[in-house]
Amino acid sequence: MASLGLWLAFAVSMKFMAPAHSQDAPANGDLPAEFLKEVENTQVPPAGGTPAGSPPPAGTPAAQTPPTADVPAQIPPPPANEMPVGDQMTAPAPQQILSSDGYIYDPTGKRDPFKVFKTVRPAGPEAARPNEILEPLQRWEVDRLQVVGILWDVRTPRAMIKDPDGAVFVVTKNSKIGRSEGFVAAIREGEVVVVETKYDDGKAFKESRIMELKK
């Protein structure tokens, strides 16, 4: 009875177990095609074609990092709307100056308000013509000279002029007098006419002065 029970148990177990198949190993050492396909599906080679951890093929140059040179820093240009400073600033043209009440000043044809209106050429022994020998009456302004006598009803009229030092000199027509290139233009009854040269804004003009006889 014991042997019969063992035989039945063996028969039942063989019915439910899958049959085992045996496969002979290839003679040339290659793996079976089914195994190679399974390996290809489970292992994906890295990008570049070289498996991870494998040394690079012989003859392949190693990748080199390009040397970095010291490049000077580039300063960006200033913005276009940046206000100029220093010598770049320019004053607006005179015709563009606008006052608070809306009046625009136009200097065209007008004299410079900062220029002296009338300039008098300096006179004196050292003025204008330093190498010229001055006559005694050229050392003084006409205002400081005094007419003390006149002889006019003759062919050559004469006048006597006294300077601040008390010296008296006789003058005739065209005698030099004063410190402004003056000369005696005429000697008439009771007066002596003197013409001087004045300067206005660099332009010379003649000016007549009357010296009256003091009685």
C-alpha positions in Angstrom: 0.0 0.0 0.0 2.8 2.4 0.8 4.4 1.9 -2.6 1.1 2.5 -4.3 0.6 5.8 -2.6 4.1 7.0 -3.6 3.4 6.1 -7.2 0.2 8.1 -7.3 1.8 11.2 -5.8 4.6 11.0 -8.4 2.1 10.8 -11.2 0.1 13.8 -10.0 3.2 15.9 -9.6 4.5 15.1 -13.1 1.1 16.2 -14.5 1.2 19.7 -13.1 4.9 20.4 -13.7 6.0 22.0 -17.0 8.2 19.8 -19.2 11.8 20.9 -19.1 13.7 21.4 -22.3 17.4 21.0 -22.5 19.6 22.9 -25.0 23.1 22.0 -26.0 25.8 24.7 -25.7 27.0 26.0 -29.1 30.2 24.5 -30.2 31.9 27.9 -31.3 31.2 29.6 -27.9 28.6 32.2 -29.3 25.6 33.0 -27.2 22.1 31.9 -28.5 20.2 34.4 -30.6 17.4 34.6 -28.0 19.9 35.5 -25.3 21.6 38.2 -27.4 18.2 39.8 -28.2 17.3 39.9 -24.6 20.6 41.6 -23.7 20.2 44.2 -26.5 16.7 45.1 -25.1 17.9 45.5 -21.6 21.1 47.4 -22.2 21.1 50.8 -24.1 24.5 52.1 -25.2 25.2 55.8 -24.2 25.2 58.6 -26.7 28.4 58.7 -28.7 28.6 55.0 -29.4 31.0 54.2 -26.5 29.6 52.2 -23.5 29.8 53.8 -20.1 33.0 52.9 -18.3 34.7 51.7 -21.6 38.0 53.3 -22.6 38.0 55.4 -25.8 39.1 53.6 -28.9 42.8 53.7 -29.7 43.9 56.7 -31.9 41.0 58.9 -30.8 42.4 62.3 -29.7 41.3 63.4 -26.2 39.0 66.4 -26.0 41.0 69.5 -25.1 39.6 72.6 -23.4 40.5 75.8 -25.4 42.7 78.1 -23.4 41.0 81.2 -22.1 42.8 84.5 -22.8 42.4 87.6 -20.6 39.9 89.6 -22.6 39.7 93.3 -21.4 36.3 94.3 -20.2 34.3 96.3 -22.7 32.8 99.5 -21.3 29.4 100.0 -22.7 28.8 103.4 -24.4 26.8 106.0 -22.5 23.1 106.2 -23.3 22.1 108.4 -26.2 20.0 110.6 -24.0 22.7 111.3 -21.4 23.3 115.0 -20.9 26.8 116.3 -21.9 29.0 117.8 -19.2 32.1 120.0 -19.0 33.4 121.2 -22.4 30.6 119.4 -24.3 28.1 121.8 -23.0 27.4 124.8 -25.3 25.4 127.9 -24.5 22.3 128.5 -26.5 22.5 131.0 -29.3 21.6 134.6 -28.3 18.5 134.5 -30.5 17.2 131.5 -28.6 17.3 133.2 -25.2 13.7 133.4 -24.0 12.8 135.6 -21.1 10.0 134.9 -18.6 7.6 137.1 -20.4 8.2 135.4 -23.8 10.5 138.1 -25.3 13.3 136.8 -27.5 16.4 138.9 -27.6 18.0 139.3 -31.0 21.5 141.0 -30.9 21.6 141.4 -34.7 22.7 145.0 -35.6 23.0 146.0 -31.9 26.1 147.0 -30.1 27.6 144.9 -27.4 26.2 146.2 -24.1 29.3 145.1 -22.3 31.6 147.2 -24.4 32.6 150.7 -23.4 30.4 153.2 -25.2 33.1 155.7 -25.8 36.8 155.2 -25.4 39.3 158.1 -25.3 42.8 157.4 -26.5 45.3 157.9 -23.7 47.3 161.0 -24.1 50.5 162.3 -22.6 54.2 162.4 -23.3 54.3 158.6 -23.5 51.0 158.1 -25.5 50.4 157.0 -29.1 53.8 158.2 -30.5 56.5 157.5 -27.9 59.3 158.6 -30.2 57.8 161.9 -31.1 59.3 165.0 -29.5 56.4 166.8 -27.7 56.0 170.5 -27.5 55.5 172.1 -24.1 51.7 172.6 -24.4 51.3 168.9 -25.3 52.0 167.9 -21.8 48.7 169.2 -20.5 45.0 168.7 -21.2 43.3 171.6 -23.0 41.0 172.2 -20.1 44.0 173.1 -17.9 45.4 175.7 -20.3 44.4 179.4 -20.3 44.3 182.0 -23.0 45.8 185.2 -21.7 46.2 187.2 -24.9 45.2 187.3 -28.6 46.6 189.2 -31.6 44.1 188.4 -34.3 43.7 191.3 -36.7 47.1 190.7 -38.4 48.4 188.6 -41.2 49.6 185.9 -38.8 47.2 185.8 -35.8 48.8 184.8 -32.5 47.6 183.8 -29.0 49.4 183.5 -25.7 48.6 180.4 -23.7 49.6 179.9 -20.0 50.1 176.4 -18.5 49.4 175.3 -14.9 53.1 176.0 -14.0 52.6 179.7 -15.0 54.7 179.5 -18.1 53.3 181.4 -21.1 53.7 180.2 -24.7 52.9 181.9 -28.0 50.9 179.8 -30.5 49.8 180.3 -34.1 47.7 178.3 -36.5 48.5 174.6 -36.6 50.5 174.8 -33.4 50.3 171.5 -31.4 48.4 171.7 -28.1 46.8 169.3 -25.6 47.3 165.6 -25.0 44.8 164.3 -27.6 46.7 165.1 -30.8 45.2 168.6 -30.8 46.2 171.6 -32.9 45.2 175.2 -33.2 42.7 175.4 -36.1 41.9 179.2 -35.9 42.7 182.3 -33.8 39.7 184.7 -33.8 38.7 187.7 -31.8 38.3 186.6 -28.2 38.9 182.8 -28.8 41.1 180.1 -30.0 39.7 177.1 -31.8 41.4 173.7 -31.0 40.7 170.5 -32.9 41.4 167.2 -31.1 41.3 163.5 -32.1 39.0 161.2 -30.1 38.2 157.5 -30.5 34.9 155.8 -30.2 34.8 152.0 -30.4 38.1 152.0 -32.1 37.2 154.6 -34.7 38.8 158.0 -34.7 36.9 161.3 -35.0 37.6 165.0 -34.7 36.3 167.2 -32.0 36.5 171.0 -31.9 37.0 172.9 -28.7 36.8 176.7 -28.0 39.3 178.3 -25.7 38.0 181.7 -24.7 40.1 184.7 -23.7 39.8 185.3 -19.9 39.6 189.1 -19.2 
